[in-house]
Amino acid sequence: MRKLFEYETKRILPRIEAILSVEKERKGELRSWIRHHKFNDDLARFSDISNSATLKLNSQWTKAILAALPDTFWSVSQEGMVQLDKTGSAASLRLLSIMWEGAEEDKSILHQKVRKDVMQELFNNIPLPDRRAYKEMLSWVDGPEGEAGHFSGETRFGLMLYHLELLMDSMVAEQDKLWRKEVLLDDAQTTPVAMREKFSAIAVRQMSYFIDRCCAYGNNNLTTPDSLLALLSAHMSCNKAVLEYAAMNNRGVEAREMTVNFLRVLNQYGIQEVPIEFGPLNPTECEHAISTIMQTWFGYRGKLIQSGTEFAKHMTNSDIQTIVDLSRELQEVYIVSRGSIPMTPKEQAQQIHGGSQNRFIFALVLAAAFYSKIRTDREFSVGKNASYAIFPDRQSIKRGDSLSIHARDVLLKAYGLVFFGNRDWDLLAEGIEQYAGGTEIRRLHNQAILLYAVKGRTTKELMGLYECLTQLQNEPALVFTRIGMKST
């Protein structure tokens, strides 16, 4: 393998530092660490991979494909929880969707292709004898085409990190289920935020111990060869997942501000619950009721339209039809994605979120977006024009464009805030902020677990984690016996 020139080494080390999230005070140790582990050939191979990615994309390719996670991105809370709070435009959900139009479609295709090429080249450049050990863990899986939440492609290790998140969610859901049964909480009442936060904190401790045991198993029992390229691949999968959580948190903040501000005004007008008209309606009746309510409240000479207020601008017939159409789309997406979690199958999610009252709440958060000044970050950063209105503009409506992934995420989160932040069919602003804080903590906990699982680990430890997570789906008893834990 060729030896890198000094200028090449100096150029590539900062990229490796950003991918591995090397702490500022330890960056001077990276070259010695590479030399000690005899990773010089891997360093040269990664330099070639990086040069190829730069030619295909640009010198900021690690940022574009969500591969870099420098230590400057995060801080540690008073409770000792690691959290990302300084990511800026680096955090995005753009790689979770292939639904784009025009120039952004071209960018999406390019970014997806470069990420796949980089991940495959990292694996292909591992020397053949060592490559066999990583074949299953680092092989690439093309994802299905679909809406937000469907991956465009990922390594098998990256997919197992997603299962780590599902495990966390399942633990929280199981504790919630048992507690509700114990205190005889009615199905119509949501679990108090403080209890959900408590369940999430317990799940963090349980998951941390599980991860430690899996990694210890790998370190003590596997003969996986060391590889800088394998380590970089695993960290890139982790970094992408963590940056997407950071983007979700950003969208959550936007959803909270937009929704609370809108509902406060509605509450002042005496609107505090879903209108009684939204009982057991069929889809056609429901759409007619939404159109009628929106016209009555916000249409030309609507009863809430008043100059000099938040509702100074009236909705056109086209705006109202857009709300009707998008409320249907959002409801369908919510049921098959966020409404269906491990403890809530799709059929149950349909019962919980598929009614006409739910459909009205989706329409209501779209109305909130119509009147809100809150903007969301562009998925592909474009300098000063780095944000856009959540409600689609007239040209987008005319073209029939799909909602961009960030706008859709804000609206889905806004629905969740209204539905879970209230009792029965209330539409009260109070309580939503508290509920929003609880959901943010859940996302921070999932984010922290991903970082804990990967950062600072050896390749043997990561292989141990991968094997345990893979076998846990079919042979849980075997896994728990192997790592010295009791199956619950």
Secondary structure as UniProt FT lines:
FT   HELIX           6..20
FT   HELIX           24..29
FT   HELIX           30..36
FT   TURN            37..38
FT   HELIX           40..56
FT   TURN            59..60
FT   HELIX           61..64
FT   TURN            65..66
FT   HELIX           71..73
FT   STRAND          74..76
FT   TURN            78..79
FT   STRAND          82..84
FT   HELIX           88..90
FT   HELIX           94..96
FT   HELIX           102..124
FT   HELIX           128..138
FT   STRAND          140..142
FT   TURN            148..149
FT   STRAND          153..155
FT   HELIX           156..183
FT   TURN            187..188
FT   HELIX           193..221
FT   HELIX           228..268
FT   TURN            269..270
FT   TURN            276..277
FT   HELIX           283..298
FT   TURN            300..301
FT   TURN            303..304
FT   TURN            307..308
FT   TURN            310..311
FT   HELIX           317..336
FT   TURN            337..338
FT   TURN            342..343
FT   HELIX           346..353
FT   HELIX           356..371
FT   STRAND          375..377
FT   TURN            383..384
FT   STRAND          387..389
FT   HELIX           394..399
FT   HELIX           405..420
FT   TURN            424..425
FT   TURN            430..431
FT   HELIX           432..454
FT   TURN            455..456
FT   HELIX           459..472
FT   TURN            473..474
FT   HELIX           476..482
FT   TURN            483..484
//
